[in-house]
Amino acid sequence: MRLLSARAGRETPGPVRHPVFARCYARISEGAETRLGMAGIRERLLAGLSGRVIEVGAGNGLNFRHYPGTVTEVVAIEPEPRLRRLARDAAPRARVPVDVVPGTAEALPVGSEAFDAAVLSLVLCSVRDVGRALGEVRRVLRPGGEVRFFEHGRGGGPLMTLTQRALDRTVWPVLSGGCHLAREPVAALRAAGFRLGPYRRVLLPERGPALPTSYCALGVAWRGDEPDVR
């Protein structure tokens, strides 16, 4: 495995530490596996993957148990120390080898064109620089490599969008570990040069009132010359 501690000529972002948020996120995310159906979404997100996979922003490692046996190795990048410890605890319970390492999405500590697939799961909302992070994903994927994504972002009518933007400018990133509500992950992937494959909108929770965090997209994209499928 080609792990790099730092890449020459690139500024490495500072450390990411959100201890209070990390503690709350770990507790809430475990409950969401059944209450919001996140376990089923993770199964759909990762189904059919094979080869070497990089997971960017692994959190507390809830994806690990859902990787199929056709995956030969997962390199899981997580910058937040508490979440990284929890991810390392979860790694031995996976069906496939998982190596959890520190790093940020904007400066992935791995070699170029080293992976067959990348997984982005509820991470683009909180990276500091979405364009740079997706540029890094392109760098580490082999030509034709795929991206599996499940991300939340802007959605709903004008009033909800206004609410999301207002929260982004005020308290939400501070309270939620740098998360932003009004980003547009599908548009960001397209702008970064990925070819969008099938994707669908997901509302979480599926029933009940829509929240600013409810508007999600689940799908696949590719690095390379594959057609843009709608």
Contacts in CASP RR format, 6 or more apart in sequence:
PFRMAT RR
TARGET T0000
AUTHOR 0000-0000-0000
METHOD contacts of the structure
MODEL  1
MRLLSARAGRETPGPVRHPVFARCYARISEGAETRLGMAGIRERLLAGLS
GRVIEVGAGNGLNFRHYPGTVTEVVAIEPEPRLRRLARDAAPRARVPVDV
VPGTAEALPVGSEAFDAAVLSLVLCSVRDVGRALGEVRRVLRPGGEVRFF
EHGRGGGPLMTLTQRALDRTVWPVLSGGCHLAREPVAALRAAGFRLGPYR
RVLLPERGPALPTSYCALGVAWRGDEPDVR
1 73 0 8 1.000
1 75 0 8 1.000
1 99 0 8 1.000
1 110 0 8 1.000
1 114 0 8 1.000
2 110 0 8 1.000
2 111 0 8 1.000
2 114 0 8 1.000
3 75 0 8 1.000
3 101 0 8 1.000
3 109 0 8 1.000
3 110 0 8 1.000
3 111 0 8 1.000
4 109 0 8 1.000
4 110 0 8 1.000
4 111 0 8 1.000
5 109 0 8 1.000
6 12 0 8 1.000
6 107 0 8 1.000
6 109 0 8 1.000
7 107 0 8 1.000
7 109 0 8 1.000
10 107 0 8 1.000
11 107 0 8 1.000
12 104 0 8 1.000
12 107 0 8 1.000
13 104 0 8 1.000
13 106 0 8 1.000
13 107 0 8 1.000
13 128 0 8 1.000
14 104 0 8 1.000
15 79 0 8 1.000
16 79 0 8 1.000
16 80 0 8 1.000
16 104 0 8 1.000
17 80 0 8 1.000
17 81 0 8 1.000
18 80 0 8 1.000
18 177 0 8 1.000
18 178 0 8 1.000
19 81 0 8 1.000
19 82 0 8 1.000
21 175 0 8 1.000
21 176 0 8 1.000
21 177 0 8 1.000
21 178 0 8 1.000
22 80 0 8 1.000
22 81 0 8 1.000
22 82 0 8 1.000
22 83 0 8 1.000
23 82 0 8 1.000
25 59 0 8 1.000
25 60 0 8 1.000
25 83 0 8 1.000
26 60 0 8 1.000
26 82 0 8 1.000
26 83 0 8 1.000
26 86 0 8 1.000
29 38 0 8 1.000
29 60 0 8 1.000
29 62 0 8 1.000
30 60 0 8 1.000
30 62 0 8 1.000
32 38 0 8 1.000
33 39 0 8 1.000
33 62 0 8 1.000
36 204 0 8 1.000
36 205 0 8 1.000
38 62 0 8 1.000
38 204 0 8 1.000
39 66 0 8 1.000
41 150 0 8 1.000
41 202 0 8 1.000
41 218 0 8 1.000
42 62 0 8 1.000
42 63 0 8 1.000
42 66 0 8 1.000
42 121 0 8 1.000
42 150 0 8 1.000
43 66 0 8 1.000
44 218 0 8 1.000
45 63 0 8 1.000
45 66 0 8 1.000
45 119 0 8 1.000
45 121 0 8 1.000
45 148 0 8 1.000
45 149 0 8 1.000
45 150 0 8 1.000
45 218 0 8 1.000
45 219 0 8 1.000
46 63 0 8 1.000
46 66 0 8 1.000
46 67 0 8 1.000
46 68 0 8 1.000
46 119 0 8 1.000
46 148 0 8 1.000
47 68 0 8 1.000
48 68 0 8 1.000
48 70 0 8 1.000
49 67 0 8 1.000
49 68 0 8 1.000
49 70 0 8 1.000
49 71 0 8 1.000
49 117 0 8 1.000
49 119 0 8 1.000
49 148 0 8 1.000
50 68 0 8 1.000
50 70 0 8 1.000
50 71 0 8 1.000
50 72 0 8 1.000
50 116 0 8 1.000
50 117 0 8 1.000
51 70 0 8 1.000
51 71 0 8 1.000
51 72 0 8 1.000
51 73 0 8 1.000
51 116 0 8 1.000
51 117 0 8 1.000
52 71 0 8 1.000
52 72 0 8 1.000
52 73 0 8 1.000
52 75 0 8 1.000
52 114 0 8 1.000
52 115 0 8 1.000
52 116 0 8 1.000
52 117 0 8 1.000
53 67 0 8 1.000
53 71 0 8 1.000
53 73 0 8 1.000
53 74 0 8 1.000
53 75 0 8 1.000
53 115 0 8 1.000
53 116 0 8 1.000
53 117 0 8 1.000
53 118 0 8 1.000
53 119 0 8 1.000
54 74 0 8 1.000
54 75 0 8 1.000
54 76 0 8 1.000
54 77 0 8 1.000
54 108 0 8 1.000
54 110 0 8 1.000
54 114 0 8 1.000
54 115 0 8 1.000
54 117 0 8 1.000
54 118 0 8 1.000
54 119 0 8 1.000
54 137 0 8 1.000
54 140 0 8 1.000
55 63 0 8 1.000
55 74 0 8 1.000
55 75 0 8 1.000
55 76 0 8 1.000
55 77 0 8 1.000
55 118 0 8 1.000
55 119 0 8 1.000
55 121 0 8 1.000
56 77 0 8 1.000
56 105 0 8 1.000
56 108 0 8 1.000
56 118 0 8 1.000
56 119 0 8 1.000
56 120 0 8 1.000
56 123 0 8 1.000
56 133 0 8 1.000
56 137 0 8 1.000
57 76 0 8 1.000
57 77 0 8 1.000
57 78 0 8 1.000
57 79 0 8 1.000
57 105 0 8 1.000
57 120 0 8 1.000
57 121 0 8 1.000
57 123 0 8 1.000
58 64 0 8 1.000
58 76 0 8 1.000
58 77 0 8 1.000
58 78 0 8 1.000
58 83 0 8 1.000
58 84 0 8 1.000
58 87 0 8 1.000
58 100 0 8 1.000
59 78 0 8 1.000
59 80 0 8 1.000
59 83 0 8 1.000
59 84 0 8 1.000
59 86 0 8 1.000
59 87 0 8 1.000
60 83 0 8 1.000
60 86 0 8 1.000
60 87 0 8 1.000
60 90 0 8 1.000
61 76 0 8 1.000
61 78 0 8 1.000
61 86 0 8 1.000
61 87 0 8 1.000
61 90 0 8 1.000
61 91 0 8 1.000
61 100 0 8 1.000
62 90 0 8 1.000
63 119 0 8 1.000
63 121 0 8 1.000
64 74 0 8 1.000
64 76 0 8 1.000
64 87 0 8 1.000
64 90 0 8 1.000
64 91 0 8 1.000
64 93 0 8 1.000
64 94 0 8 1.000
64 98 0 8 1.000
65 90 0 8 1.000
65 93 0 8 1.000
65 94 0 8 1.000
65 95 0 8 1.000
67 74 0 8 1.000
67 94 0 8 1.000
67 95 0 8 1.000
67 96 0 8 1.000
67 98 0 8 1.000
68 95 0 8 1.000
68 96 0 8 1.000
69 95 0 8 1.000
69 96 0 8 1.000
71 96 0 8 1.000
72 96 0 8 1.000
72 97 0 8 1.000
73 96 0 8 1.000
73 97 0 8 1.000
73 98 0 8 1.000
73 99 0 8 1.000
74 94 0 8 1.000
74 96 0 8 1.000
74 97 0 8 1.000
74 98 0 8 1.000
74 99 0 8 1.000
75 99 0 8 1.000
75 101 0 8 1.000
75 110 0 8 1.000
75 115 0 8 1.000
76 87 0 8 1.000
76 91 0 8 1.000
76 98 0 8 1.000
76 99 0 8 1.000
76 100 0 8 1.000
76 101 0 8 1.000
77 101 0 8 1.000
77 102 0 8 1.000
77 103 0 8 1.000
77 104 0 8 1.000
77 105 0 8 1.000
77 108 0 8 1.000
77 109 0 8 1.000
77 110 0 8 1.000
78 84 0 8 1.000
78 87 0 8 1.000
78 100 0 8 1.000
78 101 0 8 1.000
78 102 0 8 1.000
78 103 0 8 1.000
79 102 0 8 1.000
79 103 0 8 1.000
79 104 0 8 1.000
79 105 0 8 1.000
81 102 0 8 1.000
84 100 0 8 1.000
84 102 0 8 1.000
87 100 0 8 1.000
88 100 0 8 1.000
90 98 0 8 1.000
91 98 0 8 1.000
91 99 0 8 1.000
91 100 0 8 1.000
101 109 0 8 1.000
102 109 0 8 1.000
103 109 0 8 1.000
104 127 0 8 1.000
104 128 0 8 1.000
105 123 0 8 1.000
105 127 0 8 1.000
105 132 0 8 1.000
105 133 0 8 1.000
105 136 0 8 1.000
105 137 0 8 1.000
106 127 0 8 1.000
106 128 0 8 1.000
106 129 0 8 1.000
106 132 0 8 1.000
106 133 0 8 1.000
106 136 0 8 1.000
107 136 0 8 1.000
108 136 0 8 1.000
108 137 0 8 1.000
108 139 0 8 1.000
108 140 0 8 1.000
110 140 0 8 1.000
111 139 0 8 1.000
111 140 0 8 1.000
112 139 0 8 1.000
112 140 0 8 1.000
113 139 0 8 1.000
113 140 0 8 1.000
113 141 0 8 1.000
113 142 0 8 1.000
113 143 0 8 1.000
114 140 0 8 1.000
114 142 0 8 1.000
115 140 0 8 1.000
115 141 0 8 1.000
115 142 0 8 1.000
115 145 0 8 1.000
116 141 0 8 1.000
116 142 0 8 1.000
116 145 0 8 1.000
116 146 0 8 1.000
117 141 0 8 1.000
117 145 0 8 1.000
117 146 0 8 1.000
117 147 0 8 1.000
117 148 0 8 1.000
118 137 0 8 1.000
118 140 0 8 1.000
118 141 0 8 1.000
118 145 0 8 1.000
118 146 0 8 1.000
118 147 0 8 1.000
118 148 0 8 1.000
119 147 0 8 1.000
119 148 0 8 1.000
119 149 0 8 1.000
120 137 0 8 1.000
120 147 0 8 1.000
120 148 0 8 1.000
120 149 0 8 1.000
120 150 0 8 1.000
120 151 0 8 1.000
120 185 0 8 1.000
121 148 0 8 1.000
121 149 0 8 1.000
121 150 0 8 1.000
121 151 0 8 1.000
122 150 0 8 1.000
122 151 0 8 1.000
122 152 0 8 1.000
123 151 0 8 1.000
124 130 0 8 1.000
124 133 0 8 1.000
124 134 0 8 1.000
124 149 0 8 1.000
124 151 0 8 1.000
124 183 0 8 1.000
124 185 0 8 1.000
124 188 0 8 1.000
125 151 0 8 1.000
125 152 0 8 1.000
125 153 0 8 1.000
125 178 0 8 1.000
125 179 0 8 1.000
125 180 0 8 1.000
125 181 0 8 1.000
125 183 0 8 1.000
125 185 0 8 1.000
126 176 0 8 1.000
126 177 0 8 1.000
126 178 0 8 1.000
126 179 0 8 1.000
126 180 0 8 1.000
127 133 0 8 1.000
130 183 0 8 1.000
130 188 0 8 1.000
131 188 0 8 1.000
131 191 0 8 1.000
131 192 0 8 1.000
134 188 0 8 1.000
134 189 0 8 1.000
134 192 0 8 1.000
134 194 0 8 1.000
135 192 0 8 1.000
137 147 0 8 1.000
137 192 0 8 1.000
137 223 0 8 1.000
138 192 0 8 1.000
138 193 0 8 1.000
138 194 0 8 1.000
138 223 0 8 1.000
141 147 0 8 1.000
141 223 0 8 1.000
142 223 0 8 1.000
143 223 0 8 1.000
143 224 0 8 1.000
144 222 0 8 1.000
144 223 0 8 1.000
144 224 0 8 1.000
144 225 0 8 1.000
144 226 0 8 1.000
145 222 0 8 1.000
145 223 0 8 1.000
145 224 0 8 1.000
146 220 0 8 1.000
146 221 0 8 1.000
146 222 0 8 1.000
146 223 0 8 1.000
147 189 0 8 1.000
147 194 0 8 1.000
147 220 0 8 1.000
147 221 0 8 1.000
147 222 0 8 1.000
147 223 0 8 1.000
148 219 0 8 1.000
148 220 0 8 1.000
149 185 0 8 1.000
149 189 0 8 1.000
149 199 0 8 1.000
149 217 0 8 1.000
149 218 0 8 1.000
149 219 0 8 1.000
149 220 0 8 1.000
149 221 0 8 1.000
150 202 0 8 1.000
150 216 0 8 1.000
150 217 0 8 1.000
150 218 0 8 1.000
150 219 0 8 1.000
151 185 0 8 1.000
151 186 0 8 1.000
151 216 0 8 1.000
151 217 0 8 1.000
152 181 0 8 1.000
152 185 0 8 1.000
152 204 0 8 1.000
152 213 0 8 1.000
152 214 0 8 1.000
152 215 0 8 1.000
152 216 0 8 1.000
152 217 0 8 1.000
153 164 0 8 1.000
153 180 0 8 1.000
153 181 0 8 1.000
153 182 0 8 1.000
153 183 0 8 1.000
153 184 0 8 1.000
153 185 0 8 1.000
153 215 0 8 1.000
153 216 0 8 1.000
153 217 0 8 1.000
154 161 0 8 1.000
154 164 0 8 1.000
154 181 0 8 1.000
154 182 0 8 1.000
154 183 0 8 1.000
154 184 0 8 1.000
154 215 0 8 1.000
155 161 0 8 1.000
155 164 0 8 1.000
155 215 0 8 1.000
156 210 0 8 1.000
156 215 0 8 1.000
160 210 0 8 1.000
160 212 0 8 1.000
160 215 0 8 1.000
161 182 0 8 1.000
163 212 0 8 1.000
164 181 0 8 1.000
164 182 0 8 1.000
164 212 0 8 1.000
165 181 0 8 1.000
165 182 0 8 1.000
167 181 0 8 1.000
167 212 0 8 1.000
168 180 0 8 1.000
168 181 0 8 1.000
168 182 0 8 1.000
172 179 0 8 1.000
172 180 0 8 1.000
172 181 0 8 1.000
172 212 0 8 1.000
173 179 0 8 1.000
173 180 0 8 1.000
181 212 0 8 1.000
181 213 0 8 1.000
185 217 0 8 1.000
186 196 0 8 1.000
186 199 0 8 1.000
186 217 0 8 1.000
189 196 0 8 1.000
189 221 0 8 1.000
190 196 0 8 1.000
193 223 0 8 1.000
194 221 0 8 1.000
194 222 0 8 1.000
194 223 0 8 1.000
195 221 0 8 1.000
195 222 0 8 1.000
195 223 0 8 1.000
195 224 0 8 1.000
195 225 0 8 1.000
195 226 0 8 1.000
195 227 0 8 1.000
195 228 0 8 1.000
196 221 0 8 1.000
196 228 0 8 1.000
196 229 0 8 1.000
196 230 0 8 1.000
197 219 0 8 1.000
197 220 0 8 1.000
197 221 0 8 1.000
197 222 0 8 1.000
197 226 0 8 1.000
197 228 0 8 1.000
197 229 0 8 1.000
197 230 0 8 1.000
198 219 0 8 1.000
198 220 0 8 1.000
198 229 0 8 1.000
199 217 0 8 1.000
199 218 0 8 1.000
199 219 0 8 1.000
199 220 0 8 1.000
199 221 0 8 1.000
200 217 0 8 1.000
200 218 0 8 1.000
200 219 0 8 1.000
201 215 0 8 1.000
201 216 0 8 1.000
201 217 0 8 1.000
202 216 0 8 1.000
202 217 0 8 1.000
202 218 0 8 1.000
203 210 0 8 1.000
203 214 0 8 1.000
203 215 0 8 1.000
203 216 0 8 1.000
204 213 0 8 1.000
204 214 0 8 1.000
204 216 0 8 1.000
205 214 0 8 1.000
END
